[in-house]
Amino acid sequence: MSALDKYICVVCNYIYNPEEGDPAHGIPAGTPWEQVPEDWVCPWCQLGKEYFEKHDR
């Protein structure tokens, strides 16, 4: 697992990119997936991290 791995929401296809983070929701650029808080939710569909899987593309 790399700190730059992207993760995709299996419900809405939002892609979490650690290079961008999610600054609008308190996750600064450069934050690897493993350091995203467990209570963070997808900015598109509001579901939790358990709905994300590693994005291999």
Stockholm file with secondary structure:
# STOCKHOLM 1.0

chainA/1-57         MSALDKYICVVCNYIYNPEEGDPAHGIPAGTPWEQVPEDWVCPWCQLGKEYFEKHDR
#=GR chainA/1-57 SS CCTTCEEEETTTCCEECTTTCBGGGTBCTTCCGGGSCTTCBCTTTCCBGGGEEEECC
#=GC SS_cons        CCTTCEEEETTTCCEECTTTCBGGGTBCTTCCGGGSCTTCBCTTTCCBGGGEEEECC
//
